[in-house]
Amino acid sequence: MDYTEIGTILFDVDIDKSKKIQDVIQSVTKALQDKGYNPVNQIVGYVMSGDPTYITSYNDARHLIQKIERDELLEELVKCYLKTL
């Protein structure tokens, strides 16, 4: 059987992981804004210290952000920022 003619679905783990992290950031940002916090200050505090209490527990935001490694979170934030340059 010649497999060269069969279509291949591309699966990019990095794109899926990136999308998941972006979704979490959006959810956490919304929860922080809803509770009256400055999302930038709170997320920076969390990334720098690792202390989850910088993130509100409202709408499960604290639990969501803890599912992502802080270095992966920082990497995604930097990638998104660099895309705007």
Buried (B, 14 or more C-beta within 10 A) or exposed (E): EEEEEEEEEEEEEEEEBBEBBBEBBEBBBBBBEEEEBEBEEBBBBBBEEEEEEBBBEBBEBBEBBBEBEBEEBBBBBEEEEEEEE
